[in-house]
Amino acid sequence: MTTGTTSRIWCCCRTLPVMSTAPVTVVTGANSGIGRATALHLAESGHTVYATVRSVSRAGKLLEGAESLGVGVELIELDIAVDNSVRDGFVEIYERAGRIDHLVNNAGVGGNGVVEETTPARFAEVFNVDLCGAVRCSQAVLPGMRARGSGTIVNVTSVVGRFGAIAQAPYVAAKWALEGASEQMAIELAQFGIRVAIIEPGITKSSIFGKNLDLPDTSGAYALTYEKMLQMYIAGRTHATDAIEVARVVRHAIESDDPTLRYPVSWGSEAIISGRQKMSDADWVALGRTESIHDYITAFSDVFDLDIGT
């Protein structure tokens, strides 16, 4: 991974100076999906946006989006999974911008697999990105925010940070961990005037559908479990919310005068979170005993009032 690459502000193919009066916001994982939509929406809303990507050469759609909107987005090449890459990338941002007002920890990876068939190495790989990546970036900006007595950390978790999505054990575990770390940060940082917001997307249009196709059914014992997971994916592709809706919630979380800690958004998020809160643990476990995909679809619909039978 090459770090410290030359970056510049793109706006209709012109280089623009950084405007010191605008809030400086870093959005990680801005190449696609929620990250790209958030970077463009905040730039359109007047933020000076530093969009982190693992490879500048693959940021074409982000730059095209910026050009079509007539806004500027500054690219920073870094890999949130690598300590030195994060350090070098944020050093470059501080050198160029002088400060960071807001950080949107969006970058992440998926991860399928039941617990029995997911190796510890795979758990560690997903945790290193989805949890430790957000921690690395947060640690890079917090000293400056504390010194100014202001700032916002926005952590994009997932609805699966609030319920156990079957056959996605490493992803669920990492997002639950990020939820916990976010609550920890919120109570630790309040004394310094730093706001923490947790964004909990449900099914959102993203490239994750194409990237997260691994089905490690090594024993053959969990065929129905994986079928249940795939049924949710199929329903998700049908009902997925546009990523711009998440971007608008991120902006609201940053700019609101009446903030909350958690923001459910996108298809299924509020229904699943509220449905799980109303269930007993015994009823939750009973979902796992359904003996056919039809029974599971029916039971899921009864509990969460969501049609995943599409």
N, C-alpha and C positions, 0 to 999 in steps of 0.2 A: 504494500500500500504506500503510495507516494503522498507525502503530506507537505503542507506549506506551499502549494501550487499557487501561481498567480491567479487572482480572481478580480472581477470587475463588475460594476453595475451595468446591467443591460436594460435599456429602455428604447424601444423602437430602433435598435441597432446603434445607439449612441451611448457614450460613457458620460455619466453624470456625477457630480460631486455629492458626497454624503451631506445631507441637511441635518445640522446638529440640533435643530429645534424639534424634529420629528422623533417619536419614540423609536428606539432601536430594538428590534425584535429578532431573535434567532429561532428558526424553525428547522428541526432536524428531520431527515428523511423526506426531503422536499421533491424528490424526483417524480413521485407518483401519488395517486390516491389522495388521502386526507392531507398529507404534507404539502403536496403541490397546490391543492385547493386553498389551504390555509395561507401559504406563502403569498399567493396571488391576491387573495381577498384582503389580507392585512396590508399589502403594498398598495392596493387600490384604495384602502381606507386611510392612507397617509402614514403608515409605518415605514421606517427604513428597515427593510427585511434582508437579513443574512440567511440564505437558504443553504443548509448543509446537504451535500450529496457525496456518495462514495466515489463517484467518477463524474467529473465535469463533462466528459465526452458523451455521457448518457443523459444529459439534462436538456436535450433538445425540446421536448414537449413543454417543459417549464419555461424555457426562454421564448418559445413560440407563444405561450399563453401570456407572458409578460408583454411581448410585443403587440399582441392583439388588443390588450387592455391599455396599452400606452403607459405602462408603469415600469419601475425599476426594481430589479431583484439582484442582489449581490451573491454570487456563488462562492461557497467555501467548501473545499474538498476535504472531508474527514470521515473516518470510520469510527462510529461510537463504540465499537467493540474493542478498540485498541487504545490503551492509555496515552501513548505518545502522539497518536494521531489527533485525539481530542485536545490534548495540551497544545499542540502546534496550531491546530485550527482556531482555537479560541484566542491564542496569542495574536494571531493574525487579525481576528475580528476586533480585539481591543486596540491594536495598532491603527486600524483603519477608522473605527467608530469612536474610540475613546471610552465607551461605556456600553453596557447591555442593560436595557430596561426590563425586557421580558424574554423568557425562554419557553418555547413550546417543545417539550420532549415527545415527539411523535414517532421517530424511527423505531421500527421493531420488525420482528419476524414471527411467522406462525410456527406451529409444531403439532403434528398429529401423532396419535399413538395412545394405547391404553398403558397404564402404569407397568403392568407385568412385562410388556414387550418394548418398553422405551428404556434405552440404556442410560445410565447415569451421565455418560458423556453427552448424550443428546439433551438431557435436562440442563446440564451445565452450559451447553452451547446457546440454548434459548435464553436462559437466565442472564448470560453474559451480555446479550443484546438488549432484551426487553427490560430487565431490571438494572443491571450494572451500567448499561449505556446511559440510561437516564440519570443515574447517580453520578457518573463521570461528568456529564455536561452540567448538572446542577452544581457540583463542587467547583466547576470552573467559573461560574457566574456569581456564586453567593458571597464571596468576600466583597466584591464591588457593590452588590445590592445592600449588604449590611452597612457598608460605609456610608451609603447615601440614605439609608433608612427607607428604601422603597424598592419595589420590583415585584414581578409575578413569575411563578413557576407553574406552567400548565403541563400536567402529565396526562397523556392520552393512554388510557388503559383499555378496557373493553367490558362489554356486558359479562364476558366470561371471568372477569375479575370479581364477579358477585355470585356466580353459580357454577356448578361443575359441568361444563359441556363435555359430554361423553366422547371418548376417544381423541381428546385433545389435551392429554395430561400435561405435557411440558408447557404448552401455551397457557393453559388455565393456571398452572402453578406460578408461572412467571408474572402473569397479570395480577393474580391475587397478591403476590409479593410486592408488586409496584403499588397496588392500592394501599397496602400496609405502610410502605415507605412514604407514600404521599400523606397519609394521615399523620405519620410521625413528623414529617417536615412541616405540616400545617401548624402543629402545636409548638414546634421548636422555633419556627421563624416568625410567628405572630408578634413576638416581642420586638422584632426589628422592623416592623412595618412591611413585611414581605408577604404577599398573598400566594396561596397555593390553591390550584383548582384541578379537580380530577374530571376528565372528560371520558364518558363511558359509552362509546359507540356500540350500537347493535350491528345489524347487517348494513354495510356501506359499500358502495361501488368502489372497487379497488383491484389492483393487480394481484392481491393476495389470493384470489380465487384460482388464478393460474399458477401461482408459485407454491401453494400449500396443498399438494395432491398426494403426498406420501401416505401410504396405508401399510404400515408394518405389521400385517396380520401373519406373524411368523408361526404361530401355533395352530391357526385355524379355529381356535376356540371362540374367537370374538367376532365371527363373521356378521352376526346380527348387530353387534355393537357398532361396527364400522358402517353397516347399512343405515343405522339410525343417524350417525354423524353425516353421512352423505345425503340423507334425506333433508337435513337442515341446510346443507350447502345448496341443494337444488332449490329449495324454497327461498333461500337467501338470494340466489341469482335472479329470481323472479321479482322479489320485493325490495331489493337493495335500494337504500336511500342515496341520493347524489351526495358526493363528498362535500359539496359547497354548504350543505346544511350543517355539517360538523364544523366547517370553517367559521360559519357565522356564530356558532355557539362558543368557539374558542375566542373569537373577538369579544363577544359579550362577557365572557369570564374575565378577560383582561380589563375591559373598559367599564364594567358595571359599577355603579355606586352602591349597589346592594348585592354583593357577591354571596354565593353559597360555596360549599366545599365540593359538591358533586353535581355533575350535569349529564344525565342520561340523554342520548340522542340517537337518531336513526331507527330503522325498523326493528321492532322487537325489544329494544332496550328497556323502556319503562315497563312494558308488560311482563317481561321476564323477571326483572328486578322486583317489582311489586308482587308478582305471583309467587316467587320463591320466598319472599318475606312472610307471606300468608300461610305457607305450607309448613306442616310439621316435618321434622327430619324423617319420621317413619313414612310419610307420604312421598317424600323425595326419593327415598330408597326404593319404594314400591315401583317407581317409574322404571327402574332398572330390571324389574322382574317381568315386564311385558314380553310376551312370547312370540310376537310377530310384529312386523313393521306397521301393519294396519292398526294393531292394538296400541302401539307406541304413538302413532300419529293422533289417534283419538284421545288418548290420555293426555298428551302434550297440549292438545287444543282445549281440553276441559280445564286444565290447570292454568294455562297462560293466556287463553283466549286468542291464540295465534294459529292460523292455518298453515301447517308445514306440509300439507298433503299435495301441494301443487306439483 
